[in-house]
Amino acid sequence: MVKLTDKKIEWAVNQVINKGESTEMVAAIYGVSRRRIQQLVQYYRETGEYPMLDKKRRPKTHLSDDEKQIIEDAYKESFLGARLLRYHIQKHYRGCPTIQK
């Protein structure tokens, strides 16, 4: 889910630069981190252009219920972190149609 749009980015930068609002207040309005607002303002100050979102970014993928269940089961078996859990699933759940190598 994208919290900021190009229009929201422009408004946030204008609030900080033109109106003198704090980055903390602007960040709280949109539910993003203070540092992210600082990065957007910095980009605007360096280039003179508003930051734009990349429309070609990788779309978010959603897990199916089967995949979520496999992950949950594998974690209960091994108590591994995300990286090692991936290898555990590949090794022990290879025959499952939802797990691709």
N, C-alpha and C positions, 0 to 999 in steps of 0.2 A: 504494500500500500504506500503510495506516495503522499507525503504530508505537505510538500511544497510544490506549487505550480510556478510557472514563469511569472504570472501575475502576482502571486503571493511573495515571491522572491523580490520583485521590484518594489512592492509596498514595504517589505521589511527593510530593505536597504535605504529607501527614502526616509523611513521613520528614524533610523539611526543617524544618517548623514544630515538630512535637512531639518528634522524636528528635534534632534538631540536626545532622543529616547535611548534608554539603556538597552544593551544587547540582551540582558537578562529578561527584561519585560517583553521584548519582541519574541524572544525564544519561548517564553511561557505561553504567549498567545497561540503560537502555532504548534506547540508540543515538540519542539526540536531542541537540541542542545545549544547552549550559549556559544560554544566554540563554533558550531556550524554557522550561526549568524555572523560571527566575527570573520569567518572565512569568506562569506559572501560579500561582506563590506570591504574586506581587503582586496578581493578580486576587482570590485568596482573602482576602488581608489587607484589601483595599479593600471587598469586598462581603460577606465572611463565608460565601460559598457556593463550592462547588467548581466550577471551570470544566467545562462540558459541551460535547461535540462537537456540531456542527450536523449533524443527520441529513439535512437537505435539501441538503447541499452538492452541487456538480456532480460527477457520477461521472467517474472516470478513463476516458479513451478510449484504445484500443489501436490502433496502426497495423498495417495489413495488410503482408504481405511485399512486395506491389507498391508500396505507398506508401513503404516503407523504401528500396526499390531506386531509386525516382524521386528521393528526397531525396539518396541517396548519389551518383547520377549527376549531379544538378544541382550538388551541392557540388564534385564533381571538375571540372566544367566551369567554374565561376565562382569558387570559393573565397570565397563571400560568407558573412556572418554570418546568423543565423536570420531577422532581420527582412527583409533584402534578398533572402535566398534564397527566401522565400515569394513575393515579386513575380517573381523569376526563374522559378520553377516555374509560376506562373500565366501568364506570358507564353509560355514555351517548351513547356509540357506541357499546354496547355489542352485538347487533343483526347483526352487520356487519361481513361478512364471513372472512374478512382479519384480524380482531382483535381476538386474542386468549386470553383466560383467564389464 
